[in-house]
């Protein structure tokens, strides 16, 4: 698992998960609901899903282009800092089976450990 491999697969996984969540979203195509896709047969289902995917992709492209135009209109706009998850800051992640670079107690003693609770 080279850094190039990790970078590519992280981006690819995030992209497909974003596609899935957007495609199943209640405010968009709502494919998760069986009532939304009432057809009989595999061919009819495939055509319906294809049309819904095309609609989703066109809406995503239009939003991207609209965001680009807005960004060019306001070049000095201050963007909010990205939220960095605790698991990424501390590198303690059960999903990837990685452990913290330093002991959690040492990080807390230095005052660098943030509360996972949001108020």
LINBEL-V610523 format. One record per residue. N is the residue number from 0. RES is the residue in three letters. BURIAL is I if it has 24 or more other C-alpha atoms within 12 Angstrom, else O. Layout:
BEGIN
N RES BURIAL
N RES BURIAL
END
This chain:
BEGIN
0 UNK O
1 UNK O
2 UNK O
3 UNK O
4 UNK O
5 UNK O
6 UNK O
7 UNK O
8 UNK O
9 UNK O
10 UNK O
11 UNK O
12 UNK O
13 UNK O
14 UNK O
15 UNK O
16 UNK O
17 UNK O
18 UNK O
19 UNK O
20 UNK O
21 UNK I
22 UNK I
23 UNK O
24 UNK O
25 UNK O
26 UNK O
27 UNK O
28 UNK I
29 UNK O
30 UNK I
31 UNK O
32 UNK O
33 UNK O
34 UNK O
35 UNK O
36 UNK O
37 UNK O
38 UNK O
39 UNK O
40 UNK O
41 UNK O
42 UNK O
43 UNK O
44 UNK O
45 UNK O
46 UNK O
47 UNK O
48 UNK I
49 UNK O
50 UNK O
51 UNK O
52 UNK O
53 UNK O
54 UNK O
55 UNK I
56 UNK O
57 UNK O
58 UNK O
59 UNK O
60 UNK O
61 UNK O
62 UNK O
63 UNK O
64 UNK O
65 UNK O
66 UNK O
67 UNK O
68 UNK O
69 UNK O
70 UNK O
71 UNK O
72 UNK O
73 UNK O
74 UNK O
75 UNK O
76 UNK O
77 UNK O
78 UNK O
79 UNK O
80 UNK O
81 UNK O
82 UNK O
83 UNK O
84 UNK O
85 UNK O
86 UNK O
87 UNK O
88 UNK O
89 UNK I
90 UNK O
91 UNK O
92 UNK O
93 UNK O
94 UNK O
95 UNK O
96 UNK O
97 UNK O
98 UNK O
99 UNK O
100 UNK O
101 UNK O
102 UNK O
103 UNK O
104 UNK O
105 UNK O
106 UNK O
107 UNK O
108 UNK O
109 UNK O
110 UNK O
111 UNK O
112 UNK O
113 UNK O
114 UNK O
115 UNK O
116 UNK O
117 UNK O
118 UNK O
END
